[in-house]
C-alpha cells in the first residue's frame, strides 16, 4: 500500500528539511503527518501539502510519478522549478523573423531536455 507520508518524506529530504519543519510550516502536528502512513489526507490538507511542495495532489497520492503540476512548469532532477508559461511572449524573434508556435514548442522541448526533464515526464 502506498503512503502519502513516504512522498512527504522524500520531498522534505530533497529540500533538506525535517518532517518537524514541514509540520510547523503547515501548522500541523508531527503526529498528523505520521497518520498519513495509514490514511489519506482530506482534500483541503492534501492541497495545502501539495502547494507547500509545489507538486500535484496526484503525485502525493501516488497516482503518478510526475511531481509537476499540470501546466508549463517543469521540475528539474535537482528540485528547481522552471516556468515556461510565458515563453511565447519572451521569444518572439529569431534573426529578425517572428517564430511560429511550432518553433516555440521546439525551443521549450530543447529547454526541458537540457534541464534533464523529458516531455513525457511532464504530461
N, C-alpha and C positions, 0 to 999 in steps of 0.2 A: 504494500500500500504506500502511495506517495504521501509525503508530509510537506505541508507548506512551510513548516519550521525549517526543513532542510534547505529550501530555496532561500529563506531569510538568512540562515547561517552563511550560505555561500555568498550572497550579496554583501553581507556585512564584512565577511573576510576580504572580499575584493576591495572594499572601501577602507579596510584597515581599522574597522570599529568593532566594538563588542556588542553582543546582544543587549547587554545592560544599557549601552548608549542608545541603541535603536529604540528600546522600550521607553527610555527617558525622553528622547526627542519626540516620540509619538504620544507621550502621555499615558502609556500603558504600564502595567506591572510586568516584571520579568516573568512572573508566573503565567500571565496571559499568553505570552509568546510560546511558552512551553506547552500550553494546552493545544497549540496548533499542530502538535505532533500527532494528536489523536482526532482532532476535529477540524472542520473547515471554518474559517472566519466568516462572520456575517459580511454582507456586501459592502457596507459602509467602511468597516475596518479593513477589508481586503483592498478597497480603493485607496484608503489612506496609506497603507503599506506600499502599494504599487506606486503611488505618487511619490512617496518618500525615496524610493529607489529608482524612480523613473523607468519602470518596467511595466509590462502589461499584466493585467489580472490573470490572464490565461497562463502566463509564464509562472506566476506564483502558485497557480493551481495544478501545474504540471501538465497542462493541456498542450503546451508547445515548448520546444527547446529554445525558441527565439525570444529573448527578453524585450525586443523592441516593441514599442507602441506603434500601432498602425499609423502610417504617415511617412514623411520624408526625413526621419531621423534615423541614424544608424549608430549602433554602439560598437566601438572598436573592441578587439580582444582584450585590450588593457583597461576597458571600462569607460573610455572617453565617449561622450555623446557628440555627434556631428550633425548639425542641422542643414539639410539640403533643400529645405522647403522653399526658399526664395532664390534658388539657383537660376531660375528663368529670368528673374529681374536683375540679377548680378552679372550674368553672362549673356550679353546681347549681341556683341560684335566680335568677329574674328577677321583679321586682315581687312577691316573696314566694311565687312559684309555682315548682315544680320544672320544669326544662327537659327536654323529650323528647330522645331520641337524635338525631332529625331536626333539632331546634333546635341542638344542639351541633355537628352536622355543618355546618350553615349558618354558624354562628359561625366554625368552623375555616376554611371556604371564604372568608369575609369577611377573616379574618386573612391568609390566603395571598394573596388579591387585593391587599390593602393593602400587602403586602410585595413585590408585583410578581412573584409566583410563581403561575401558574395550576395548577389541579388536574390538568390534562392533563400538565403537566411533571413531576408527582410520581408518576406511575403507571408 
